[in-house]
Amino acid sequence: QAFSELDRLKDKLAVGDAVIEKAAYVYRKALERGLVRGRSISALVAAALYAACRDTETPRTLKDIANASNIKKKDVARCYRLLIRELDLKMPVVDPVKCVARIASKAGLSEKTKRKALEILKRAEEGKISAGKDPMGLAAAALYVACVMNGENKTQKDVAEAAGVTEVTIRNRYKGLKLHLKL
């Protein structure tokens, strides 16, 4: 049952075989450790898939996975934390740079704006202002700043929707970027 669910999510989220194999591996580990008893299989499968995306640096948000599997984001997050804790998984931090291309194509932004956003993120990284911030939110804000600088006609709402973050997140990150990078 778990593996047919993974197959279904693979198509829905357009992730590669390597991600699915990793998710199956994490799920099997959870089975062996008896973590499945009394828990929703679907939520654990979704959490294993999110862990696999993080591990392979495939930019899919918790929200993407929750939506695709029709499970509350809160429940997927809870299962994900359980997996991390019980299986002692070490997760790489998602690089906002990896999120830029995905958001830019969803929002229909120009190559020039994309390049500008990457430049902004690089400066943010050097100035240590990106540490501990949600990578999707940071990438979205950098893209929005780049839109403004390039006179590309996109609203905060357009960029927020493409990134799956709120406009408030973009505004907060935008303020931080402008302040520290003197844009």
Contacts in CASP RR format, 6 or more apart in sequence:
PFRMAT RR
TARGET T0000
AUTHOR 0000-0000-0000
METHOD contacts of the structure
MODEL  1
QAFSELDRLKDKLAVGDAVIEKAAYVYRKALERGLVRGRSISALVAAALY
AACRDTETPRTLKDIANASNIKKKDVARCYRLLIRELDLKMPVVDPVKCV
ARIASKAGLSEKTKRKALEILKRAEEGKISAGKDPMGLAAAALYVACVMN
GENKTQKDVAEAAGVTEVTIRNRYKGLKLHLKL
1 41 0 8 1.000
2 24 0 8 1.000
2 27 0 8 1.000
2 41 0 8 1.000
2 44 0 8 1.000
2 45 0 8 1.000
3 24 0 8 1.000
5 41 0 8 1.000
5 42 0 8 1.000
5 45 0 8 1.000
5 69 0 8 1.000
6 20 0 8 1.000
6 23 0 8 1.000
6 24 0 8 1.000
6 27 0 8 1.000
6 45 0 8 1.000
6 49 0 8 1.000
7 20 0 8 1.000
9 15 0 8 1.000
9 45 0 8 1.000
9 46 0 8 1.000
9 49 0 8 1.000
9 65 0 8 1.000
9 68 0 8 1.000
9 69 0 8 1.000
10 16 0 8 1.000
10 17 0 8 1.000
10 19 0 8 1.000
10 20 0 8 1.000
12 68 0 8 1.000
13 49 0 8 1.000
13 60 0 8 1.000
13 64 0 8 1.000
13 65 0 8 1.000
13 68 0 8 1.000
15 49 0 8 1.000
15 53 0 8 1.000
15 58 0 8 1.000
15 60 0 8 1.000
16 58 0 8 1.000
18 56 0 8 1.000
19 49 0 8 1.000
19 52 0 8 1.000
19 53 0 8 1.000
19 56 0 8 1.000
19 58 0 8 1.000
20 49 0 8 1.000
20 52 0 8 1.000
22 51 0 8 1.000
22 52 0 8 1.000
22 55 0 8 1.000
22 56 0 8 1.000
23 45 0 8 1.000
23 48 0 8 1.000
23 49 0 8 1.000
23 51 0 8 1.000
23 52 0 8 1.000
24 48 0 8 1.000
25 52 0 8 1.000
26 48 0 8 1.000
26 51 0 8 1.000
26 52 0 8 1.000
26 83 0 8 1.000
26 87 0 8 1.000
26 89 0 8 1.000
27 44 0 8 1.000
27 45 0 8 1.000
27 48 0 8 1.000
29 87 0 8 1.000
30 36 0 8 1.000
30 44 0 8 1.000
30 48 0 8 1.000
30 83 0 8 1.000
30 86 0 8 1.000
30 87 0 8 1.000
33 86 0 8 1.000
33 87 0 8 1.000
35 44 0 8 1.000
35 82 0 8 1.000
35 83 0 8 1.000
35 86 0 8 1.000
36 44 0 8 1.000
39 79 0 8 1.000
40 71 0 8 1.000
40 75 0 8 1.000
40 79 0 8 1.000
42 69 0 8 1.000
42 70 0 8 1.000
42 71 0 8 1.000
43 69 0 8 1.000
43 71 0 8 1.000
43 75 0 8 1.000
43 76 0 8 1.000
43 78 0 8 1.000
43 79 0 8 1.000
44 79 0 8 1.000
44 83 0 8 1.000
45 69 0 8 1.000
46 65 0 8 1.000
46 66 0 8 1.000
46 68 0 8 1.000
46 69 0 8 1.000
46 71 0 8 1.000
46 76 0 8 1.000
46 79 0 8 1.000
47 76 0 8 1.000
47 77 0 8 1.000
47 79 0 8 1.000
47 80 0 8 1.000
47 82 0 8 1.000
47 83 0 8 1.000
48 83 0 8 1.000
49 65 0 8 1.000
49 69 0 8 1.000
50 60 0 8 1.000
50 62 0 8 1.000
50 65 0 8 1.000
50 76 0 8 1.000
50 80 0 8 1.000
51 80 0 8 1.000
51 83 0 8 1.000
51 84 0 8 1.000
51 89 0 8 1.000
51 91 0 8 1.000
52 58 0 8 1.000
53 59 0 8 1.000
53 60 0 8 1.000
53 65 0 8 1.000
54 91 0 8 1.000
54 92 0 8 1.000
54 94 0 8 1.000
55 89 0 8 1.000
55 91 0 8 1.000
55 92 0 8 1.000
57 92 0 8 1.000
57 94 0 8 1.000
57 95 0 8 1.000
57 98 0 8 1.000
59 94 0 8 1.000
59 98 0 8 1.000
59 99 0 8 1.000
59 102 0 8 1.000
59 136 0 8 1.000
61 136 0 8 1.000
61 164 0 8 1.000
62 73 0 8 1.000
62 76 0 8 1.000
62 77 0 8 1.000
62 80 0 8 1.000
63 73 0 8 1.000
63 164 0 8 1.000
65 76 0 8 1.000
66 72 0 8 1.000
66 73 0 8 1.000
66 75 0 8 1.000
66 76 0 8 1.000
69 76 0 8 1.000
83 89 0 8 1.000
84 91 0 8 1.000
93 132 0 8 1.000
93 135 0 8 1.000
94 135 0 8 1.000
94 136 0 8 1.000
95 135 0 8 1.000
96 121 0 8 1.000
96 130 0 8 1.000
96 133 0 8 1.000
96 135 0 8 1.000
96 136 0 8 1.000
96 137 0 8 1.000
96 138 0 8 1.000
96 139 0 8 1.000
96 142 0 8 1.000
97 118 0 8 1.000
97 121 0 8 1.000
97 122 0 8 1.000
97 139 0 8 1.000
98 135 0 8 1.000
99 135 0 8 1.000
99 136 0 8 1.000
99 137 0 8 1.000
99 138 0 8 1.000
99 139 0 8 1.000
99 140 0 8 1.000
99 163 0 8 1.000
100 114 0 8 1.000
100 117 0 8 1.000
100 118 0 8 1.000
100 121 0 8 1.000
100 139 0 8 1.000
100 142 0 8 1.000
100 143 0 8 1.000
101 114 0 8 1.000
103 109 0 8 1.000
103 136 0 8 1.000
103 139 0 8 1.000
103 140 0 8 1.000
103 143 0 8 1.000
103 159 0 8 1.000
103 162 0 8 1.000
103 163 0 8 1.000
104 113 0 8 1.000
104 114 0 8 1.000
104 117 0 8 1.000
104 143 0 8 1.000
104 162 0 8 1.000
106 162 0 8 1.000
106 163 0 8 1.000
107 143 0 8 1.000
107 154 0 8 1.000
107 158 0 8 1.000
107 159 0 8 1.000
107 161 0 8 1.000
107 162 0 8 1.000
107 163 0 8 1.000
108 162 0 8 1.000
109 143 0 8 1.000
109 146 0 8 1.000
109 147 0 8 1.000
109 152 0 8 1.000
109 154 0 8 1.000
110 150 0 8 1.000
110 152 0 8 1.000
112 150 0 8 1.000
113 143 0 8 1.000
113 146 0 8 1.000
113 147 0 8 1.000
113 150 0 8 1.000
113 152 0 8 1.000
114 143 0 8 1.000
114 146 0 8 1.000
116 145 0 8 1.000
116 146 0 8 1.000
116 149 0 8 1.000
116 150 0 8 1.000
117 139 0 8 1.000
117 142 0 8 1.000
117 143 0 8 1.000
117 145 0 8 1.000
117 146 0 8 1.000
118 142 0 8 1.000
120 142 0 8 1.000
120 145 0 8 1.000
120 146 0 8 1.000
120 177 0 8 1.000
120 181 0 8 1.000
120 183 0 8 1.000
121 130 0 8 1.000
121 138 0 8 1.000
121 139 0 8 1.000
121 142 0 8 1.000
123 181 0 8 1.000
124 130 0 8 1.000
124 138 0 8 1.000
124 142 0 8 1.000
124 177 0 8 1.000
124 180 0 8 1.000
124 181 0 8 1.000
127 180 0 8 1.000
129 176 0 8 1.000
129 177 0 8 1.000
129 180 0 8 1.000
129 181 0 8 1.000
130 138 0 8 1.000
133 173 0 8 1.000
134 165 0 8 1.000
134 169 0 8 1.000
136 163 0 8 1.000
136 164 0 8 1.000
136 165 0 8 1.000
137 163 0 8 1.000
137 165 0 8 1.000
137 169 0 8 1.000
137 170 0 8 1.000
137 173 0 8 1.000
138 173 0 8 1.000
139 163 0 8 1.000
140 159 0 8 1.000
140 160 0 8 1.000
140 162 0 8 1.000
140 163 0 8 1.000
140 164 0 8 1.000
140 165 0 8 1.000
140 169 0 8 1.000
140 170 0 8 1.000
140 173 0 8 1.000
141 169 0 8 1.000
141 170 0 8 1.000
141 172 0 8 1.000
141 173 0 8 1.000
141 174 0 8 1.000
141 177 0 8 1.000
142 173 0 8 1.000
142 177 0 8 1.000
143 159 0 8 1.000
143 163 0 8 1.000
144 154 0 8 1.000
144 156 0 8 1.000
144 159 0 8 1.000
144 170 0 8 1.000
144 174 0 8 1.000
145 174 0 8 1.000
145 177 0 8 1.000
145 178 0 8 1.000
145 183 0 8 1.000
146 152 0 8 1.000
147 153 0 8 1.000
147 154 0 8 1.000
147 159 0 8 1.000
149 183 0 8 1.000
156 167 0 8 1.000
156 170 0 8 1.000
156 171 0 8 1.000
156 174 0 8 1.000
157 167 0 8 1.000
159 170 0 8 1.000
160 166 0 8 1.000
160 167 0 8 1.000
160 169 0 8 1.000
160 170 0 8 1.000
163 170 0 8 1.000
177 183 0 8 1.000
END
